[in-house]
Amino acid sequence: MKELLELYWTFVRIGCVTFGGGYAMLPILERELVDKRGWTSMDDLRDYFSIGQCTPGIIALNVSTFIGEKRHGVRGAIAATVGFLTGPIIIILIIAAFLQNFAHIPEVQHAFAGIRVCVCVLILQAVLRLWKKSVVDPFTLALYLVIFALHAFSGYLPVRIPAAVLVILAGAAGILASERKNRAHGAAGKEGSEK
């Protein structure tokens, strides 16, 4: 029970600072879950982000569910998910109750403009961290360029390619490249043993 409460309160704290969505949350999740608590590795966290991006819902919420399940099964997933949702629901209810009365005030509009800039910085930082850890060789660079081009210019193609299809294609390309590399290593090892 103590571990479930720890999961819940950890994700309550994380959920209360969920500004900017999943990618902006990556540095916070890394600090709390990888560095501070050691609940997961950075590689696993990146994998959770990838899966969270491909599944319905908020990326950071999906990550909390994955971490909770990894720690304590279904009960851990529920505790982490409910913890993550608690803070935002309370904050959104408070803001919704008062926002219509204050949204027209120039100071509030300027505050939102400042928050948007901060969120852009957090997202850029997360993208750069993911880039460093993900684009690690010529194959991943080529895959990045192809997927980026297909996504960026999909409006000009005869058929618009959905993001989910691009994710599946990238995953399939990764599997094929891995199998090809394994076959090459196997053939090289076999040649070495015959000599």
FIDOMI-258409 format. One record per residue (C-alpha): residue in three letters; y, z negated, x negated. Coordinates in pm, whole numbers, plus 32768, in hexadecimal, padded with zeros to 4 digits. Layout:
aa, y, z, x
Ala, Y, Z, X
...
***
This chain:
aa, y, z, x
Met, 8000, 8000, 8000
Lys, 80EA, 7FAD, 7EE0
Glu, 80BD, 810A, 7E4C
Leu, 8106, 81AD, 7F9C
Leu, 8247, 80E2, 7FC0
Glu, 82AB, 8147, 7E5F
Leu, 8273, 82B5, 7EB9
Tyr, 833B, 8288, 7FF9
Trp, 8467, 81DC, 7F53
Thr, 8469, 82CC, 7E2B
Phe, 8484, 83F3, 7F16
Val, 8583, 8342, 7FF3
Arg, 8663, 832C, 7EC0
Ile, 861D, 8495, 7E5F
Gly, 8654, 8511, 7FC4
Cys, 87A8, 8466, 7FD5
Val, 882A, 8543, 7EBB
Thr, 8794, 868D, 7F32
Phe, 88CF, 8758, 7F0C
Gly, 88A4, 88CC, 7ED7
Gly, 8739, 88F0, 7F38
Gly, 85FF, 890A, 7E68
Tyr, 8678, 89B0, 7D2A
Ala, 879E, 88C4, 7D08
Met, 86A2, 87A8, 7D2D
Leu, 85CB, 8811, 7C05
Pro, 8687, 8742, 7AFF
Ile, 8681, 860E, 7BE2
Leu, 850F, 8638, 7C30
Glu, 84C1, 866D, 7AC1
Arg, 857A, 8531, 7A5A
Glu, 84E2, 845A, 7B6E
Leu, 837E, 84E0, 7B7E
Val, 8336, 8561, 7A1F
Asp, 8411, 8499, 7930
Lys, 843D, 834C, 79E2
Arg, 82F5, 831B, 7AA0
Gly, 8202, 840E, 79FA
Trp, 8173, 846E, 7B4D
Thr, 8155, 85DB, 7AEE
Ser, 818F, 86C7, 79CB
Met, 82A8, 87C4, 79B1
Asp, 81A8, 88DD, 79C6
Asp, 811B, 8850, 7B0A
Leu, 827A, 881C, 7B93
Arg, 82CC, 898A, 7B50
Asp, 8188, 89EC, 7C00
Tyr, 81E4, 8912, 7D2B
Phe, 833A, 89BA, 7D35
Ser, 8297, 8B10, 7D32
Ile, 81AA, 8AB3, 7E4C
Gly, 82C4, 8A00, 7F06
Gln, 8396, 8B3C, 7EF4
Cys, 827A, 8C08, 7F8D
Thr, 8229, 8B1A, 80A8
Pro, 82FA, 8ACF, 81DD
Gly, 83F5, 89B6, 81C5
Ile, 84E3, 8921, 80CA
Ile, 846E, 8947, 7F62
Ala, 84B8, 87DF, 7EFB
Leu, 840F, 875C, 8037
Asn, 82D9, 8829, 7FEC
Val, 82D9, 87A3, 7E88
Ser, 82EA, 863D, 7F0B
Thr, 81BB, 8684, 7FE6
Phe, 80FA, 8715, 7EBD
Ile, 8151, 85EC, 7DDE
Gly, 80F3, 84F1, 7EEC
Glu, 7FA7, 859E, 7F28
Lys, 7F5F, 85A7, 7DB3
Arg, 7FA6, 8431, 7D94
His, 7EF9, 83A8, 7ECC
Gly, 7E63, 84BD, 7F9F
Val, 7ED2, 84F9, 8105
Arg, 7F6F, 839E, 812B
Gly, 803A, 83D9, 7FEF
Ala, 80A9, 852D, 806E
Ile, 811E, 8493, 81B5
Ala, 81D1, 8371, 8104
Ala, 8285, 845A, 8011
Thr, 82E3, 8554, 8120
Val, 8365, 844E, 8212
Gly, 841F, 83A6, 80F2
Phe, 84C3, 84EC, 8091
Leu, 8530, 852E, 81F9
Thr, 85B6, 83D1, 8245
Gly, 86FF, 83E6, 8183
Pro, 8764, 8548, 81E6
Ile, 871D, 8507, 8358
Ile, 87FB, 83D1, 8356
Ile, 890E, 8480, 8290
Ile, 8903, 85B8, 836C
Leu, 8917, 84E7, 84AA
Ile, 8A48, 842E, 8423
Ile, 8AF1, 8570, 83B2
Ala, 8AA2, 8620, 84FB
Ala, 8B3D, 8500, 85BB
Phe, 8C86, 8514, 84FA
Leu, 8C9F, 8675, 8469
Gln, 8D3A, 871E, 8598
Asn, 8E53, 8620, 858D
Phe, 8E99, 8653, 8418
Ala, 8E2E, 87B8, 83BC
His, 8F8C, 8845, 83F6
Ile, 9032, 8751, 8303
Pro, 9099, 8808, 81C1
Glu, 9016, 86F0, 80E1
Val, 8EBD, 870B, 817F
Gln, 8EBE, 8887, 8154
His, 8F23, 885E, 7FE4
Ala, 8E10, 875B, 7FB3
Phe, 8D0F, 8852, 8039
Ala, 8D96, 8960, 7F4E
Gly, 8D67, 8872, 7E28
Ile, 8C08, 8818, 7E98
Arg, 8BAB, 898A, 7EAB
Val, 8C1A, 89B9, 7D40
Cys, 8B4A, 888F, 7CD3
Val, 8A1A, 8914, 7D8B
Cys, 8A41, 8A64, 7CDA
Val, 8A3E, 89B1, 7B8A
Leu, 8905, 88EB, 7BE8
Ile, 8852, 8A27, 7C58
Leu, 88B6, 8AE3, 7B1B
Gln, 8836, 89C4, 7A45
Ala, 86EA, 89C9, 7B00
Val, 86CD, 8B44, 7AD9
Leu, 870C, 8B2D, 7961
Arg, 8605, 8A1A, 793C
Leu, 8508, 8AE6, 7A02
Trp, 855D, 8C1B, 7935
Lys, 851C, 8B67, 77EA
Lys, 83CB, 8AE5, 785C
Ser, 8357, 8C1A, 791E
Val, 83CB, 8D50, 7862
Val, 830C, 8D0B, 7720
Asp, 8285, 8E5A, 76A7
Pro, 82B7, 8FD3, 76D0
Phe, 81D0, 8FE0, 7800
Thr, 828B, 8ED2, 78C1
Leu, 83D8, 8F74, 7863
Ala, 835F, 90C7, 78E1
Leu, 82D8, 9027, 7A1F
Tyr, 8424, 8F75, 7A54
Leu, 84E9, 90B9, 7A2B
Val, 8409, 917A, 7B1B
Ile, 840D, 906A, 7C28
Phe, 8584, 9036, 7BFE
Ala, 85C5, 91AC, 7C21
Leu, 84E3, 91CC, 7D52
His, 8590, 90A6, 7DF9
Ala, 86F5, 90F5, 7D92
Phe, 86E0, 9263, 7DF6
Ser, 85F3, 9244, 7F1F
Gly, 8710, 92A3, 8008
Tyr, 871D, 93F9, 7F63
Leu, 85A6, 9437, 7F6C
Pro, 850A, 94F7, 808E
Val, 844E, 93BB, 80F3
Arg, 84D9, 925B, 80CA
Ile, 83DF, 9183, 800D
Pro, 83CB, 901D, 8094
Ala, 83E9, 8F02, 7F98
Ala, 828C, 8E85, 7FF5
Val, 81F8, 8FD6, 7F90
Leu, 82AF, 8FC4, 7E42
Val, 8220, 8E68, 7E04
Ile, 80C0, 8EE1, 7E54
Leu, 80EC, 9012, 7D72
Ala, 816D, 8F38, 7C55
Gly, 8046, 8E4A, 7C7F
Ala, 7F50, 8F6D, 7C7F
Ala, 7FF4, 8FFE, 7B47
Gly, 7FD2, 8EAC, 7A9C
Ile, 7E61, 8E99, 7AF5
Leu, 7E1F, 8FFC, 7A79
Ala, 7ED9, 8FBC, 7934
Ser, 7E17, 8E7A, 78FC
Glu, 7CC9, 8F27, 7938
Arg, 7D2A, 9042, 784E
Lys, 7D8E, 8F49, 7740
Asn, 7C48, 8E88, 776C
Arg, 7B7D, 8FCA, 774E
Ala, 7C3B, 902B, 7613
His, 7BFD, 8ED4, 7579
Gly, 7A8F, 8EE5, 75DE
Ala, 7A65, 903E, 7541
Ala, 7B16, 8FCE, 7402
Gly, 7A3B, 8E97, 73EE
Lys, 7901, 8F66, 7424
Glu, 7965, 905A, 730E
Gly, 79AC, 8F37, 7224
Ser, 7856, 8E9A, 7265
Glu, 77A2, 8FE7, 7229
Lys, 7842, 9007, 70D3
***
